[in-house]
Amino acid sequence: MKAIQVKQPGGPEAMELAELPVPQPKPNEAVVKLSASGVNFIDVYVREGRYQAIPPFVLGQEGAGVVNAVGTDVTSVKKGERVAWTSVLGSYAEYAAVPADRLVPVPDAVTDQQAAAAMLQGMTAHYLSHDTYPLKGGETALVHAAAGGVGLLLVQMAHHIGARVIATVSTEEKAKLAREAGADEIILYTKSDFEAETKRLTGGKGVDVVYDSVGKTTFEKGLDILRPRGMMALFGGSSGAVPPFDPMVLAQKGSLYVTRPTLVAYIATREELVARSGAVFAMIAAGKLKLRIEHIYPLAGVQQAHRDLEGRKTTGKLLVIP
């Protein structure tokens, strides 16, 4: 089979198109023939070595397809079933061996491409808005990178909950996408200071929660726009890691909360994984969650996919089709 292998951490050029044996399932695994694989920032972090993986490895942590073979102990899925998964390495390939308890069923009303596009980013938007800081109608949320993959889904979910959404974006094109997703206010951070603009939009009261996937360049100002006892949900670092800070700052700014959540902790049990993925798929099937699949790349084009993602040239979701 063809697969994208990384032998040493590095830039996009570290990803090589390789010919590898089709994996055989261990007793607790199923082998899936992939229809689509999602491209995410976590793939960049793993490729660079920021997140550890023992080389050589096949990159990619999100996919959808059809079960091709099952291990001797597997009872939760059967050959021929449509499934999807996230947070397991190996999806930039034609076939992947995945622990069966990490596979979720894909309903008939959801396509394989939609499933691959929604697993990581859709469930991330879901846990952020429903669990990390459970938004309520009438509250105000600021969403950074609101036209990105998670951002567009998070804006839609917050809008359906009835929250007021302030979205930050870099261009007029991205502003249009965020507004179409349900953002109430748009801040072009390339033209105006988002801290000053947010304070103006909230009458100086601040927002209830900041959902921040940007990190280094936005974190400190984000703390300044929170209401007393508000929450900073820092779930990514596309601009770099946040530098160390004294927790006393949180007291001085109004007894603030800061959390650094990851999806893995919110799908730790199979029950939560199935429930969360099922909730996201139900939103897609009902038309409440619209996915923007912006670019589709062949396996051989995955280096360009990473360059586009890192260059902040993309909106919505990037997929690789084996």
Secondary structure by P-SEA (a helix, b strand, c coil): cbbbbbccccccccccccccccccccccbbbbbcccccccaaaaaaaaccccccccbbbbccccccccccccccccccccccccccccccccccccccccccbbbbcccccaaaaaaccaaaaaaaaaacccccccccbbbbbcccccaaaaaaaaaaaaabbbbbbbbccaaaaaaaaaaccccccccccccaaaaaaaaaccccccccccccccccaaaaaaaccccbbbbcccccccccccccccccccccbbbbbbcccccccccaaaaaaaaaaaaaaaaaccccccccccccccaaaaaaaaaaacccccbbbbcc
